[in-house]
């Protein structure tokens, strides 16, 4: 008899599977790399830091004061002459001249020499528009110039020289930055069915100056010293109730001017040609007008000029014809449209 000595395979014992974890105090949190960007990041709001430097001035006798968001670097009203604020200043009685104690004060008293005496006598007599600054400019810029010679003034006449200047200005007015070009305009047919497209016409003879050139020339003019470059809110406080009220009168007092000035100070990008520029950023407020101007007392000759004014200048100065605040920007030619 044959006996099979091979033992039958036995099934392993079915023990439950357990996950072995160390206690919390023995577990380390391993570093994790950043999550790859598989979806667009949420758009976060942009926060701007609006920096201001407010200033409140003292009140004047009328209860008016100013409120600035930024300290002004220059205030043209600090140099206003009282005679510029009223046309009655020159009509008041002048104080009597002081009584002289000496009777032998002959020229050049009280100056060092006759040259200074004659110059000061010219300044203090005649017209009232000769200031000390203008006299200094006359001496330093004219009389002390190395090419100035009194022999050239033997037949001098200011009227004659002004006539020569007027003639030169009339013949060379196009050299003052003006350019000539032709423009195209579209004139509608006026038909009710609108089947015909507007016709295009070429209009030659448009004289114009570039606005940037005009801005540069104006800011180099002495009149720019009267420009308000930092806007402010003009306020009035009642002497009875103490209530403050806003006063409007100039363009540089308006809310839009203040808002735009604030935006330029905080949000304007740096200059492309000078990213590290630290110069003051200001606003040039441009104001445009246009109306037909007759060129002669008789006849129908006319043209349409475009005027450019600057709102940085007070309206009391800007509205005076003698201030020179008006800048000619363009001359629109007149056209004659025939019936279509």
Backbone torsions as a table, in degrees:
resi	resn	phi	psi	omega
1	UNK	NA	134.1	-178.3
2	UNK	-98.0	133.0	-178.9
3	UNK	-114.0	123.2	177.8
4	UNK	-79.5	115.4	-178.2
5	UNK	-90.4	-2.8	-179.6
6	UNK	-75.7	123.0	-179.1
7	UNK	-76.0	142.4	178.5
8	UNK	-68.9	137.6	-179.6
9	UNK	-62.5	135.3	178.1
10	UNK	-100.4	143.9	178.5
11	UNK	-73.5	136.7	179.0
12	UNK	-61.9	154.1	-179.8
13	UNK	-69.8	129.7	-179.4
14	UNK	-81.7	91.1	178.6
15	UNK	-96.2	144.3	179.9
16	UNK	-67.4	142.3	178.1
17	UNK	-81.6	130.5	-178.6
18	UNK	-123.5	138.9	175.4
19	UNK	-93.6	117.9	-175.8
20	UNK	-91.7	122.3	179.4
21	UNK	-127.0	140.7	177.2
22	UNK	-75.3	154.5	177.1
23	UNK	-57.3	158.2	-174.7
24	UNK	-59.3	-34.5	-177.4
25	UNK	-72.5	-13.3	179.0
26	UNK	-105.5	1.8	-177.6
27	UNK	-94.6	140.6	177.8
28	UNK	-109.6	139.1	176.1
29	UNK	-91.4	112.9	-177.3
30	UNK	-77.2	149.5	177.2
31	UNK	-65.4	151.4	-176.8
32	UNK	-124.5	132.1	178.4
33	UNK	-67.2	159.6	179.3
34	UNK	-64.7	149.7	-180.0
35	UNK	-72.4	128.7	178.6
36	UNK	-63.2	147.7	-177.2
37	UNK	-80.8	95.9	177.4
38	UNK	-99.7	-14.2	179.6
39	UNK	-134.7	153.0	-179.4
40	UNK	-63.2	141.5	179.5
41	UNK	-70.9	149.9	176.3
42	UNK	-65.6	140.2	-178.8
43	UNK	-74.2	114.7	179.2
44	UNK	-86.3	145.8	178.7
45	UNK	-67.2	143.1	178.0
46	UNK	-87.1	129.6	-177.5
47	UNK	-112.2	124.3	177.3
48	UNK	-108.4	138.5	176.7
49	UNK	-92.8	107.6	-177.9
50	UNK	-90.2	105.5	-177.1
51	UNK	-97.7	128.3	177.2
52	UNK	-127.9	166.7	178.9
53	UNK	-139.4	75.1	-170.4
54	UNK	-66.5	155.3	179.2
55	UNK	-148.8	136.1	177.2
56	UNK	-124.0	123.3	-177.0
57	UNK	-86.4	169.3	176.6
58	UNK	-77.2	159.0	179.7
59	UNK	-82.0	148.2	173.7
60	UNK	-93.1	-170.3	-176.6
61	UNK	-66.8	-18.5	180.0
62	UNK	-96.6	5.8	179.9
63	UNK	79.0	18.0	-179.9
64	UNK	-97.0	139.2	175.8
65	UNK	-148.6	168.4	-175.6
66	UNK	-117.2	150.0	174.1
67	UNK	-125.6	117.2	-179.9
68	UNK	-104.5	144.0	168.0
69	UNK	-83.9	-27.0	179.5
70	UNK	-132.5	142.3	177.3
71	UNK	-62.4	126.4	178.4
72	UNK	-72.5	136.5	175.8
73	UNK	-78.9	-17.8	-177.5
74	UNK	-156.6	133.7	179.3
75	UNK	-122.1	105.8	-178.7
76	UNK	-66.5	-22.4	180.0
77	UNK	-72.3	-10.4	178.0
78	UNK	-72.0	-16.0	-176.7
79	UNK	-115.1	20.6	-179.3
80	UNK	-75.8	131.5	175.7
81	UNK	-82.9	135.8	179.0
82	UNK	-55.9	-27.5	178.7
83	UNK	-68.8	-19.4	177.7
84	UNK	-81.8	-11.6	-178.1
85	UNK	-95.1	-15.0	-178.0
86	UNK	-153.0	143.5	176.6
87	UNK	-88.4	5.9	177.6
88	UNK	-95.6	-8.0	-176.8
89	UNK	-65.4	-33.5	-177.8
90	UNK	-83.0	-8.9	-178.5
91	UNK	-94.8	-8.2	179.5
92	UNK	-71.5	153.3	-179.6
93	UNK	-65.5	128.7	179.1
94	UNK	-75.0	146.4	179.4
95	UNK	-65.4	147.7	-178.8
96	UNK	-65.0	144.7	180.0
97	UNK	-65.9	148.6	179.6
98	UNK	-65.3	145.2	-179.1
99	UNK	-75.6	125.4	-178.8
100	UNK	-80.1	132.4	178.5
101	UNK	-85.2	-19.6	-178.6
102	UNK	-112.4	145.9	-179.2
103	UNK	-109.6	-4.3	-176.9
104	UNK	-109.3	31.4	179.7
105	UNK	-87.0	91.6	-179.5
106	UNK	-103.6	158.3	177.5
107	UNK	-57.6	141.9	11.4
108	UNK	-94.7	24.6	180.0
109	UNK	-58.8	137.2	-0.7
110	UNK	-99.4	23.8	-175.8
111	UNK	-94.2	172.0	-172.3
112	UNK	-76.0	-33.8	-175.7
113	UNK	-151.5	176.0	-176.8
114	UNK	-72.2	-28.2	179.2
115	UNK	-63.6	-46.0	178.2
116	UNK	-67.9	-37.7	179.8
117	UNK	-62.2	-45.0	-180.0
118	UNK	-65.4	-37.9	-180.0
119	UNK	-66.9	-43.6	179.3
120	UNK	-70.9	-32.9	175.6
121	UNK	-65.7	-38.7	176.2
122	UNK	-66.0	-37.3	-178.8
123	UNK	-68.4	-41.3	-172.7
124	UNK	-90.2	4.4	177.3
125	UNK	-125.5	168.4	179.3
126	UNK	78.5	-135.9	-179.1
127	UNK	-68.1	162.2	-177.3
128	UNK	-99.3	6.4	-176.0
129	UNK	-94.3	9.0	-178.8
130	UNK	-96.3	99.4	-179.3
131	UNK	-87.5	171.7	178.7
132	UNK	-65.0	-36.9	178.4
133	UNK	-64.8	-37.8	179.5
134	UNK	-69.6	-35.9	177.6
135	UNK	-67.2	-41.0	176.1
136	UNK	-61.7	-39.4	178.5
137	UNK	-66.7	-35.2	177.0
138	UNK	-63.8	-43.4	-178.1
139	UNK	-71.1	-50.2	-174.2
140	UNK	-75.5	-32.7	-176.0
141	UNK	-95.1	-18.3	-176.1
142	UNK	-119.0	-63.2	-172.0
143	UNK	-67.1	-32.5	179.7
144	UNK	-91.5	1.5	-179.5
145	UNK	-67.0	140.8	-177.0
146	UNK	-66.2	-24.0	-179.0
147	UNK	-97.6	9.7	179.3
148	UNK	-88.4	128.1	-179.8
149	UNK	-132.6	129.6	179.4
150	UNK	-68.3	-20.5	178.4
151	UNK	-65.3	-25.6	-179.5
152	UNK	-74.4	-8.5	-175.5
153	UNK	-106.3	18.9	-178.1
154	UNK	-65.3	-38.3	179.7
155	UNK	-113.4	32.1	-176.3
156	UNK	-72.4	137.2	175.0
157	UNK	-142.3	117.3	-178.6
158	UNK	-62.9	-36.3	179.0
159	UNK	-64.1	-43.7	-179.6
160	UNK	-65.6	-41.5	-179.4
161	UNK	-67.5	-34.4	176.5
162	UNK	-67.6	-36.0	176.1
163	UNK	-63.8	-40.5	176.8
164	UNK	-63.6	-37.0	178.8
165	UNK	-68.0	-39.5	178.6
166	UNK	-64.0	-40.2	179.0
167	UNK	-64.8	-40.6	179.3
168	UNK	-66.3	-36.6	178.8
169	UNK	-67.4	-36.0	-179.6
170	UNK	-69.7	-34.2	-177.2
171	UNK	-85.0	-23.7	-175.1
172	UNK	-119.7	32.0	-177.1
173	UNK	-70.7	-25.0	179.1
174	UNK	-72.6	-17.1	179.0
175	UNK	-79.9	-5.0	-179.6
176	UNK	-87.7	45.4	177.6
177	UNK	82.3	2.1	-179.3
178	UNK	-80.8	143.7	176.8
179	UNK	-126.0	155.9	-178.6
180	UNK	-118.2	133.2	179.8
181	UNK	-148.2	172.1	175.7
182	UNK	-114.7	141.5	179.7
183	UNK	-121.8	158.8	177.5
184	UNK	-112.5	136.2	177.6
185	UNK	-126.4	151.8	177.8
186	UNK	-107.7	124.6	-177.7
187	UNK	-109.8	119.6	178.7
188	UNK	-67.3	154.5	-177.4
189	UNK	-76.4	-25.3	-178.5
190	UNK	83.7	5.8	178.4
191	UNK	-78.9	142.4	-178.1
192	UNK	-73.2	-25.9	-177.5
193	UNK	-80.7	-13.4	177.8
194	UNK	56.5	31.0	178.2
195	UNK	-83.2	-26.9	-179.2
196	UNK	-94.8	131.6	179.0
197	UNK	-72.9	153.2	177.7
198	UNK	-59.4	144.1	179.1
199	UNK	-88.4	144.9	-178.0
200	UNK	-101.8	129.9	179.7
201	UNK	-124.0	148.9	176.3
202	UNK	-102.6	126.8	-178.6
203	UNK	-113.7	109.2	178.6
204	UNK	-86.6	166.4	172.0
205	UNK	87.5	24.7	175.6
206	UNK	-83.8	116.4	177.8
207	UNK	-97.6	129.3	-177.1
208	UNK	-150.0	161.7	173.5
209	UNK	-122.9	148.1	177.5
210	UNK	-70.8	136.3	-175.7
211	UNK	-62.4	-38.3	-178.9
212	UNK	-63.9	-37.3	177.4
213	UNK	-65.1	-37.7	178.6
214	UNK	-66.5	-41.7	179.6
215	UNK	-62.1	-44.1	179.4
216	UNK	-62.6	-42.3	-178.8
217	UNK	-66.7	-38.2	-177.9
218	UNK	-69.5	-39.5	-179.3
219	UNK	-74.5	-11.0	172.6
220	UNK	-95.0	-6.4	-179.7
221	UNK	-80.9	147.6	177.4
222	UNK	-57.8	-24.0	179.6
223	UNK	-65.7	-20.5	-179.2
224	UNK	-66.8	-15.4	176.1
225	UNK	-67.4	-14.0	177.4
226	UNK	-94.5	3.7	-177.0
227	UNK	-76.9	139.0	171.8
228	UNK	-93.7	110.0	-176.6
229	UNK	-96.0	-16.9	177.9
230	UNK	-118.3	113.3	-178.7
231	UNK	-72.3	163.9	-179.3
232	UNK	-154.3	163.7	174.3
233	UNK	-98.7	123.0	178.3
234	UNK	-88.9	122.8	-175.2
235	UNK	-119.9	155.6	176.3
236	UNK	-130.8	132.5	177.7
237	UNK	-110.8	125.1	-178.6
238	UNK	-69.0	130.2	178.0
239	UNK	-70.4	-12.7	-177.7
240	UNK	-96.2	-54.0	-176.7
241	UNK	-96.5	-16.7	-176.9
242	UNK	76.4	6.0	-178.8
243	UNK	-75.1	138.4	178.7
244	UNK	-95.9	138.9	-178.1
245	UNK	-136.7	141.3	-179.4
246	UNK	-75.5	140.2	179.3
247	UNK	-119.4	128.3	179.0
248	UNK	-112.1	136.5	178.7
249	UNK	-161.9	-22.0	-177.6
250	UNK	-131.8	161.2	178.8
251	UNK	-66.2	-36.3	-179.6
252	UNK	-78.6	6.4	171.2
253	UNK	-102.3	-5.0	-173.2
254	UNK	-78.7	159.5	178.9
255	UNK	-66.6	-37.1	-178.6
256	UNK	-66.8	-38.2	177.9
257	UNK	-64.9	-43.8	179.3
258	UNK	-64.8	-42.2	179.7
259	UNK	-63.2	-44.3	-179.4
260	UNK	-69.0	-37.2	177.5
261	UNK	-63.5	-39.6	177.3
262	UNK	-65.4	-40.4	179.2
263	UNK	-64.7	-40.1	-179.5
264	UNK	-66.0	-37.9	-178.1
265	UNK	-68.2	-33.6	-171.1
266	UNK	-107.8	-28.2	-171.3
267	UNK	-118.3	-6.5	-177.5
268	UNK	-72.1	139.9	178.9
269	UNK	-71.9	160.3	177.9
270	UNK	-67.0	159.0	-179.9
271	UNK	-63.5	132.8	-177.9
272	UNK	-65.0	-30.4	-179.6
273	UNK	-87.1	-12.2	179.6
274	UNK	-150.7	81.6	-176.7
275	UNK	-62.3	-25.1	-178.5
276	UNK	-96.6	20.0	-177.5
277	UNK	-65.8	132.6	178.9
278	UNK	-111.4	12.8	-179.4
279	UNK	-71.6	158.8	-179.7
280	UNK	-69.0	138.8	178.3
281	UNK	-101.2	121.7	-177.5
282	UNK	-130.0	172.5	-178.6
283	UNK	-112.5	133.9	171.6
284	UNK	-100.7	107.3	-177.0
285	UNK	-84.1	108.7	-176.8
286	UNK	-93.9	133.0	179.9
287	UNK	-127.2	127.3	-173.7
288	UNK	-115.4	142.4	174.2
289	UNK	-137.5	159.9	174.9
290	UNK	-160.3	136.9	174.5
291	UNK	-158.6	162.9	-179.6
292	UNK	-72.5	136.9	-179.8
293	UNK	-124.2	123.6	176.6
294	UNK	-77.9	138.8	-176.1
295	UNK	-94.6	-7.2	-178.9
296	UNK	-150.3	159.7	178.1
297	UNK	-71.4	-25.7	180.0
298	UNK	-124.3	148.1	179.0
299	UNK	97.4	-174.9	-175.9
300	UNK	-117.2	14.2	-179.4
301	UNK	-67.3	125.8	-178.7
302	UNK	-154.9	166.7	173.3
303	UNK	-149.5	170.0	-177.8
304	UNK	-113.6	95.1	175.6
305	UNK	-81.2	152.4	173.4
306	UNK	-109.4	120.5	-177.4
307	UNK	-98.8	147.9	177.5
308	UNK	-126.6	121.6	174.0
309	UNK	-116.5	163.4	179.1
310	UNK	-113.8	123.1	-179.9
311	UNK	-71.2	-8.6	175.1
312	UNK	-70.3	-14.5	-179.2
313	UNK	-96.1	141.6	-179.7
314	UNK	-62.5	145.1	-179.4
315	UNK	-65.3	-24.7	179.5
316	UNK	-72.2	-25.6	174.2
317	UNK	-91.9	-39.2	-176.2
318	UNK	-65.8	-31.2	-176.1
319	UNK	-83.5	-6.8	178.8
320	UNK	-81.4	125.9	-179.8
321	UNK	-61.2	-27.2	-177.6
322	UNK	-84.5	-1.1	-176.7
323	UNK	-78.3	-22.5	-177.4
324	UNK	72.8	24.6	-178.2
325	UNK	-82.9	-11.8	-178.5
326	UNK	-85.9	131.3	178.5
327	UNK	-119.5	128.4	178.6
328	UNK	-82.4	121.1	-176.5
329	UNK	-100.2	-37.6	-177.1
330	UNK	-159.9	161.6	175.2
331	UNK	-128.3	114.9	-177.9
332	UNK	-89.2	124.4	179.1
333	UNK	-73.3	151.4	176.2
334	UNK	-81.4	140.9	179.5
335	UNK	-123.6	157.5	178.7
336	UNK	-121.0	113.7	-178.8
337	UNK	-96.6	123.8	177.7
338	UNK	-85.3	159.2	178.4
339	UNK	-66.6	134.8	-178.3
340	UNK	-91.3	NA	NA
